Amino acid sequence: MKELKTRILKDGRCLPGGILKVDNFINHQMDPVLMKSMAVEFVRRFVSVDINKIITVEASGIAPAIMVGYLLKQPVVFAKKKQPSTMENMLVTEVFSFTKNRSYNICVSKDFLQPGDKVLFIDDFLANGNAAKGIIDLVEQAGAELVGMGFLIEKSFQNGGEYLRSAGIHVESLAIIESLDNCEIKIKE
Ligand code: 5GP
C-alpha cells in the first residue's frame, strides 16, 4: 500500500536487531487517517472472505482492528496479556515476544471466541509469527475458524510470513520490509 510505504520511509526508524520503530504513526502516536486507509485496504483484500469477528492482541493491534471491525460492522476481540481475575472460561496460550525476548501468556474468554466464528486476525507487525501462532492456537481451542490474517507491516527477512502462507493461511501485509541491514529500510515494491 503506497501511502503506508511512503510514510515508513519518511518516519520509520531502524533499531538494532532488525526492529522498525514506527512510534509516530502506529505504535505510540497514531495517525487515524492513515489507520482508516489501511483498514479500507484490508476490507478490499478480504472482500471475498466470510468474516464475523476480528481478533487482535493488545495493545498495538487494537487500533487497526477496531477500524476494520467498524467498516465490516463486526465485533472486535483483543487477546489480553494479563489474565483478569474476573474472567471466567478462559482460553490461554503462550507467545514468545520478539521485541521483549521473553514468553508471556495471552488469553481470551470463550464467551467471545466461539465454535462457528469466522475470525480475521489483524496486527501491526508480522516478524517470526509467534503472536500469529498463539492466535491460531486460541482459535483452534475455541473450535472457531481462522479465515485470514492481516498485518500492517511484515518483515520478510524473518520467517513468520513463510510459515503462515505455507500453512495455507490467507495472509495480507500492507507493507513488506525486505531488509533493515545497515539501518537502511528496504521495502518491497
Ligand atoms: P512475531 O510474533 O511475528 O514474532 O512479532 C510480532 C509482534 O512483535 C508484533 O505484534 C509487534 O508488537 C512486535 N514486533 C515485531 N517486530 C517488530 C518491529 O520491527 N517493530 C515493532 N514496533 N514491533 C515489532
py3Dmol code that shows the C-alpha trace and the ligand (Angstrom):
import py3Dmol

protein = """\
ATOM      1  CA  MET A   1       0.000   0.000   0.000  1.00  0.00           C
ATOM      2  CA  LYS A   2       1.696   3.127  -1.308  1.00  0.00           C
ATOM      3  CA  GLU A   3       0.582   5.538   1.405  1.00  0.00           C
ATOM      4  CA  LEU A   4       1.972   3.299   4.162  1.00  0.00           C
ATOM      5  CA  LYS A   5       5.255   2.622   2.341  1.00  0.00           C
ATOM      6  CA  THR A   6       5.829   6.353   1.837  1.00  0.00           C
ATOM      7  CA  ARG A   7       5.125   7.012   5.498  1.00  0.00           C
ATOM      8  CA  ILE A   8       7.507   4.251   6.660  1.00  0.00           C
ATOM      9  CA  LEU A   9      10.289   5.717   4.516  1.00  0.00           C
ATOM     10  CA  LYS A  10       9.556   9.201   5.858  1.00  0.00           C
ATOM     11  CA  ASP A  11       9.005   8.474   9.566  1.00  0.00           C
ATOM     12  CA  GLY A  12      10.209   4.910  10.265  1.00  0.00           C
ATOM     13  CA  ARG A  13      13.437   4.394  12.201  1.00  0.00           C
ATOM     14  CA  CYS A  14      15.664   1.319  12.454  1.00  0.00           C
ATOM     15  CA  LEU A  15      16.710  -0.072  15.807  1.00  0.00           C
ATOM     16  CA  PRO A  16      19.473  -2.648  16.258  1.00  0.00           C
ATOM     17  CA  GLY A  17      18.324  -6.260  15.920  1.00  0.00           C
ATOM     18  CA  GLY A  18      16.031  -5.814  12.927  1.00  0.00           C
ATOM     19  CA  ILE A  19      13.391  -3.707  14.640  1.00  0.00           C
ATOM     20  CA  LEU A  20      11.499  -0.988  12.827  1.00  0.00           C
ATOM     21  CA  LYS A  21      10.257   1.846  15.027  1.00  0.00           C
ATOM     22  CA  VAL A  22       7.035   3.438  13.832  1.00  0.00           C
ATOM     23  CA  ASP A  23       6.187   5.235  17.034  1.00  0.00           C
ATOM     24  CA  ASN A  24       4.985   8.435  15.495  1.00  0.00           C
ATOM     25  CA  PHE A  25       2.146   6.973  13.417  1.00  0.00           C
ATOM     26  CA  ILE A  26       1.342   3.408  14.629  1.00  0.00           C
ATOM     27  CA  ASN A  27       2.861   2.316  17.936  1.00  0.00           C
ATOM     28  CA  HIS A  28       2.636   5.343  20.200  1.00  0.00           C
ATOM     29  CA  GLN A  29       1.244   8.407  18.470  1.00  0.00           C
ATOM     30  CA  MET A  30      -1.298   7.126  15.939  1.00  0.00           C
ATOM     31  CA  ASP A  31      -2.420   8.612  12.644  1.00  0.00           C
ATOM     32  CA  PRO A  32      -6.162   7.900  12.446  1.00  0.00           C
ATOM     33  CA  VAL A  33      -6.442   8.974   8.802  1.00  0.00           C
ATOM     34  CA  LEU A  34      -3.734   6.517   7.722  1.00  0.00           C
ATOM     35  CA  MET A  35      -5.209   3.893  10.093  1.00  0.00           C
ATOM     36  CA  LYS A  36      -8.573   4.228   8.360  1.00  0.00           C
ATOM     37  CA  SER A  37      -6.992   3.998   4.893  1.00  0.00           C
ATOM     38  CA  MET A  38      -5.183   0.831   5.955  1.00  0.00           C
ATOM     39  CA  ALA A  39      -8.441  -0.678   7.234  1.00  0.00           C
ATOM     40  CA  VAL A  40     -10.156   0.151   3.922  1.00  0.00           C
ATOM     41  CA  GLU A  41      -7.326  -1.677   2.161  1.00  0.00           C
ATOM     42  CA  PHE A  42      -7.762  -4.750   4.396  1.00  0.00           C
ATOM     43  CA  VAL A  43     -11.503  -4.763   3.671  1.00  0.00           C
ATOM     44  CA  ARG A  44     -10.723  -4.630  -0.068  1.00  0.00           C
ATOM     45  CA  ARG A  45      -8.222  -7.505   0.179  1.00  0.00           C
ATOM     46  CA  PHE A  46     -10.514  -9.716   2.276  1.00  0.00           C
ATOM     47  CA  VAL A  47     -13.698  -8.810   0.377  1.00  0.00           C
ATOM     48  CA  SER A  48     -14.355 -12.395  -0.746  1.00  0.00           C
ATOM     49  CA  VAL A  49     -13.891 -13.811   2.756  1.00  0.00           C
ATOM     50  CA  ASP A  50     -16.781 -14.518   5.114  1.00  0.00           C
ATOM     51  CA  ILE A  51     -15.872 -12.832   8.430  1.00  0.00           C
ATOM     52  CA  ASN A  52     -17.976 -12.442  11.564  1.00  0.00           C
ATOM     53  CA  LYS A  53     -15.269 -11.450  14.062  1.00  0.00           C
ATOM     54  CA  ILE A  54     -11.970  -9.600  14.157  1.00  0.00           C
ATOM     55  CA  ILE A  55      -9.323 -10.698  16.659  1.00  0.00           C
ATOM     56  CA  THR A  56      -6.125  -8.942  17.669  1.00  0.00           C
ATOM     57  CA  VAL A  57      -3.626  -8.788  20.539  1.00  0.00           C
ATOM     58  CA  GLU A  58      -3.376  -5.808  22.870  1.00  0.00           C
ATOM     59  CA  ALA A  59      -2.149  -3.165  22.570  1.00  0.00           C
ATOM     60  CA  SER A  60      -0.827  -2.200  19.126  1.00  0.00           C
ATOM     61  CA  GLY A  61      -3.251  -4.353  17.134  1.00  0.00           C
ATOM     62  CA  ILE A  62      -6.322  -2.734  18.637  1.00  0.00           C
ATOM     63  CA  ALA A  63      -6.323   0.459  16.550  1.00  0.00           C
ATOM     64  CA  PRO A  64      -6.205  -1.198  13.108  1.00  0.00           C
ATOM     65  CA  ALA A  65      -8.534  -3.999  14.264  1.00  0.00           C
ATOM     66  CA  ILE A  66     -11.235  -1.619  15.509  1.00  0.00           C
ATOM     67  CA  MET A  67     -11.132   0.295  12.217  1.00  0.00           C
ATOM     68  CA  VAL A  68     -11.609  -2.953  10.266  1.00  0.00           C
ATOM     69  CA  GLY A  69     -14.386  -4.053  12.624  1.00  0.00           C
ATOM     70  CA  TYR A  70     -16.095  -0.692  12.199  1.00  0.00           C
ATOM     71  CA  LEU A  71     -16.012  -0.943   8.406  1.00  0.00           C
ATOM     72  CA  LEU A  72     -17.220  -4.563   8.410  1.00  0.00           C
ATOM     73  CA  LYS A  73     -19.708  -3.870  11.225  1.00  0.00           C
ATOM     74  CA  GLN A  74     -18.381  -6.891  13.114  1.00  0.00           C
ATOM     75  CA  PRO A  75     -17.181  -7.205  16.734  1.00  0.00           C
ATOM     76  CA  VAL A  76     -13.509  -6.889  17.624  1.00  0.00           C
ATOM     77  CA  VAL A  77     -11.945  -9.059  20.353  1.00  0.00           C
ATOM     78  CA  PHE A  78      -8.463  -8.445  21.699  1.00  0.00           C
ATOM     79  CA  ALA A  79      -6.467 -11.181  23.377  1.00  0.00           C
ATOM     80  CA  LYS A  80      -5.305  -9.911  26.762  1.00  0.00           C
ATOM     81  CA  LYS A  81      -1.763 -10.147  28.017  1.00  0.00           C
ATOM     82  CA  LYS A  82      -2.790 -10.176  31.681  1.00  0.00           C
ATOM     83  CA  GLN A  83      -5.397 -12.652  32.847  1.00  0.00           C
ATOM     84  CA  PRO A  84      -8.116 -10.633  34.623  1.00  0.00           C
ATOM     85  CA  SER A  85      -9.239 -12.175  37.937  1.00  0.00           C
ATOM     86  CA  THR A  86     -12.855 -11.606  36.870  1.00  0.00           C
ATOM     87  CA  MET A  87     -12.511 -13.518  33.611  1.00  0.00           C
ATOM     88  CA  GLU A  88     -14.023 -16.989  33.503  1.00  0.00           C
ATOM     89  CA  ASN A  89     -13.961 -19.639  30.769  1.00  0.00           C
ATOM     90  CA  MET A  90     -10.536 -18.628  29.604  1.00  0.00           C
ATOM     91  CA  LEU A  91      -8.595 -19.908  26.659  1.00  0.00           C
ATOM     92  CA  VAL A  92      -4.869 -19.366  27.237  1.00  0.00           C
ATOM     93  CA  THR A  93      -1.759 -19.822  25.133  1.00  0.00           C
ATOM     94  CA  GLU A  94       1.919 -18.911  25.393  1.00  0.00           C
ATOM     95  CA  VAL A  95       3.575 -16.459  22.996  1.00  0.00           C
ATOM     96  CA  PHE A  96       7.262 -15.634  22.631  1.00  0.00           C
ATOM     97  CA  SER A  97       7.827 -11.905  22.192  1.00  0.00           C
ATOM     98  CA  PHE A  98      10.430 -10.972  19.607  1.00  0.00           C
ATOM     99  CA  THR A  99      10.826  -7.386  20.789  1.00  0.00           C
ATOM    100  CA  LYS A 100      10.882  -8.220  24.529  1.00  0.00           C
ATOM    101  CA  ASN A 101      12.787 -11.519  24.189  1.00  0.00           C
ATOM    102  CA  ARG A 102      10.578 -13.395  26.656  1.00  0.00           C
ATOM    103  CA  SER A 103       7.427 -15.503  26.719  1.00  0.00           C
ATOM    104  CA  TYR A 104       4.061 -14.384  28.025  1.00  0.00           C
ATOM    105  CA  ASN A 105       0.517 -15.725  28.072  1.00  0.00           C
ATOM    106  CA  ILE A 106      -2.344 -14.301  26.049  1.00  0.00           C
ATOM    107  CA  CYS A 107      -5.922 -15.147  26.874  1.00  0.00           C
ATOM    108  CA  VAL A 108      -9.415 -14.693  25.570  1.00  0.00           C
ATOM    109  CA  SER A 109     -12.784 -15.584  27.042  1.00  0.00           C
ATOM    110  CA  LYS A 110     -14.733 -18.456  25.488  1.00  0.00           C
ATOM    111  CA  ASP A 111     -17.704 -16.082  25.590  1.00  0.00           C
ATOM    112  CA  PHE A 112     -16.118 -14.022  22.806  1.00  0.00           C
ATOM    113  CA  LEU A 113     -14.450 -16.703  20.696  1.00  0.00           C
ATOM    114  CA  GLN A 114     -16.851 -19.490  19.916  1.00  0.00           C
ATOM    115  CA  PRO A 115     -17.327 -22.548  17.712  1.00  0.00           C
ATOM    116  CA  GLY A 116     -18.522 -21.407  14.294  1.00  0.00           C
ATOM    117  CA  ASP A 117     -16.868 -17.968  14.468  1.00  0.00           C
ATOM    118  CA  LYS A 118     -15.101 -16.980  11.237  1.00  0.00           C
ATOM    119  CA  VAL A 119     -12.188 -14.996  12.532  1.00  0.00           C
ATOM    120  CA  LEU A 120      -9.899 -12.459  10.854  1.00  0.00           C
ATOM    121  CA  PHE A 121      -6.685 -11.688  12.793  1.00  0.00           C
ATOM    122  CA  ILE A 122      -5.314  -8.128  12.442  1.00  0.00           C
ATOM    123  CA  ASP A 123      -1.984  -6.997  13.923  1.00  0.00           C
ATOM    124  CA  ASP A 124       0.621  -4.269  13.489  1.00  0.00           C
ATOM    125  CA  PHE A 125       3.697  -6.389  12.700  1.00  0.00           C
ATOM    126  CA  LEU A 126       4.485  -9.854  11.400  1.00  0.00           C
ATOM    127  CA  ALA A 127       8.020 -10.887  12.335  1.00  0.00           C
ATOM    128  CA  ASN A 128       8.575 -14.534  13.320  1.00  0.00           C
ATOM    129  CA  GLY A 129       4.864 -15.208  13.560  1.00  0.00           C
ATOM    130  CA  ASN A 130       4.762 -16.053  17.259  1.00  0.00           C
ATOM    131  CA  ALA A 131       1.765 -13.851  18.055  1.00  0.00           C
ATOM    132  CA  ALA A 132       0.037 -15.293  14.985  1.00  0.00           C
ATOM    133  CA  LYS A 133       0.794 -18.855  16.164  1.00  0.00           C
ATOM    134  CA  GLY A 134      -0.717 -18.005  19.551  1.00  0.00           C
ATOM    135  CA  ILE A 135      -3.870 -16.766  17.851  1.00  0.00           C
ATOM    136  CA  ILE A 136      -4.044 -19.917  15.695  1.00  0.00           C
ATOM    137  CA  ASP A 137      -3.912 -21.944  18.917  1.00  0.00           C
ATOM    138  CA  LEU A 138      -6.653 -19.882  20.630  1.00  0.00           C
ATOM    139  CA  VAL A 139      -8.908 -20.099  17.556  1.00  0.00           C
ATOM    140  CA  GLU A 140      -8.379 -23.886  17.441  1.00  0.00           C
ATOM    141  CA  GLN A 141      -9.062 -24.260  21.166  1.00  0.00           C
ATOM    142  CA  ALA A 142     -12.327 -22.335  20.680  1.00  0.00           C
ATOM    143  CA  GLY A 143     -13.411 -24.523  17.756  1.00  0.00           C
ATOM    144  CA  ALA A 144     -13.627 -21.385  15.615  1.00  0.00           C
ATOM    145  CA  GLU A 145     -12.264 -20.940  12.082  1.00  0.00           C
ATOM    146  CA  LEU A 146      -9.363 -18.677  11.116  1.00  0.00           C
ATOM    147  CA  VAL A 147     -10.258 -17.143   7.740  1.00  0.00           C
ATOM    148  CA  GLY A 148      -7.320 -14.755   7.304  1.00  0.00           C
ATOM    149  CA  MET A 149      -4.526 -12.711   8.837  1.00  0.00           C
ATOM    150  CA  GLY A 150      -3.798  -9.073   8.011  1.00  0.00           C
ATOM    151  CA  PHE A 151      -0.656  -7.197   9.061  1.00  0.00           C
ATOM    152  CA  LEU A 152       0.193  -3.547   8.612  1.00  0.00           C
ATOM    153  CA  ILE A 153       3.893  -4.356   8.271  1.00  0.00           C
ATOM    154  CA  GLU A 154       5.559  -7.684   7.502  1.00  0.00           C
ATOM    155  CA  LYS A 155       9.311  -8.149   7.813  1.00  0.00           C
ATOM    156  CA  SER A 156      10.040 -10.727   5.132  1.00  0.00           C
ATOM    157  CA  PHE A 157      13.604 -11.272   6.403  1.00  0.00           C
ATOM    158  CA  GLN A 158      12.021 -13.066   9.361  1.00  0.00           C
ATOM    159  CA  ASN A 159      10.156 -16.301   8.835  1.00  0.00           C
ATOM    160  CA  GLY A 160       6.589 -15.672  10.036  1.00  0.00           C
ATOM    161  CA  GLY A 161       5.103 -14.924   6.608  1.00  0.00           C
ATOM    162  CA  GLU A 162       6.621 -18.018   5.031  1.00  0.00           C
ATOM    163  CA  TYR A 163       5.363 -20.199   7.891  1.00  0.00           C
ATOM    164  CA  LEU A 164       1.795 -18.854   7.766  1.00  0.00           C
ATOM    165  CA  ARG A 165       1.481 -18.954   3.955  1.00  0.00           C
ATOM    166  CA  SER A 166       2.864 -22.478   3.751  1.00  0.00           C
ATOM    167  CA  ALA A 167       0.281 -23.481   6.354  1.00  0.00           C
ATOM    168  CA  GLY A 168      -2.326 -22.375   3.779  1.00  0.00           C
ATOM    169  CA  ILE A 169      -3.419 -19.242   5.641  1.00  0.00           C
ATOM    170  CA  HIS A 170      -4.651 -16.232   3.636  1.00  0.00           C
ATOM    171  CA  VAL A 171      -2.090 -13.594   4.697  1.00  0.00           C
ATOM    172  CA  GLU A 172      -2.198  -9.951   3.601  1.00  0.00           C
ATOM    173  CA  SER A 173       0.509  -7.434   4.532  1.00  0.00           C
ATOM    174  CA  LEU A 174       0.183  -3.779   3.566  1.00  0.00           C
ATOM    175  CA  ALA A 175       3.928  -3.115   3.503  1.00  0.00           C
ATOM    176  CA  ILE A 176       6.685  -5.712   3.285  1.00  0.00           C
ATOM    177  CA  ILE A 177      10.115  -4.793   4.642  1.00  0.00           C
ATOM    178  CA  GLU A 178      12.767  -6.795   2.839  1.00  0.00           C
ATOM    179  CA  SER A 179      15.725  -5.607   4.863  1.00  0.00           C
ATOM    180  CA  LEU A 180      16.808  -3.285   7.644  1.00  0.00           C
ATOM    181  CA  ASP A 181      20.507  -4.040   7.148  1.00  0.00           C
ATOM    182  CA  ASN A 182      22.863  -1.161   7.931  1.00  0.00           C
ATOM    183  CA  CYS A 183      19.865   0.737   9.226  1.00  0.00           C
ATOM    184  CA  GLU A 184      18.526   1.188   5.717  1.00  0.00           C
ATOM    185  CA  ILE A 185      14.835   0.491   5.202  1.00  0.00           C
ATOM    186  CA  LYS A 186      14.238  -1.579   2.042  1.00  0.00           C
ATOM    187  CA  ILE A 187      10.561  -2.020   1.168  1.00  0.00           C
ATOM    188  CA  LYS A 188       9.202  -4.461  -1.431  1.00  0.00           C
ATOM    189  CA  GLU A 189       7.816  -2.619  -4.482  1.00  0.00           C
TER     190      GLU A 189
END
"""
ligand_1 = """\
24
5GP
P 6.047 -12.011 15.889
O 5.114 -12.546 16.923
O 5.500 -12.110 14.481
O 7.416 -12.586 16.003
O 6.225 -10.467 16.194
C 5.108 -9.650 16.056
C 4.882 -8.794 17.271
O 6.105 -8.298 17.795
C 4.042 -7.607 16.850
O 2.772 -7.711 17.432
C 4.787 -6.400 17.354
O 4.189 -5.936 18.535
C 6.163 -6.885 17.699
N 7.158 -6.577 16.661
C 7.874 -7.460 15.916
N 8.748 -6.838 15.122
C 8.598 -5.516 15.351
C 9.248 -4.346 14.823
O 10.140 -4.376 13.972
N 8.804 -3.154 15.295
C 7.825 -3.045 16.230
N 7.460 -1.819 16.615
N 7.192 -4.125 16.759
C 7.583 -5.344 16.332
"""
view = py3Dmol.view(width=600, height=400)
view.addModel(protein, "pdb")
view.setStyle({"model": 0}, {"cartoon": {"style": "trace"}})
view.addModel(ligand_1, "xyz")
view.setStyle({"model": 1}, {"stick": {}})
view.zoomTo()
view.show()
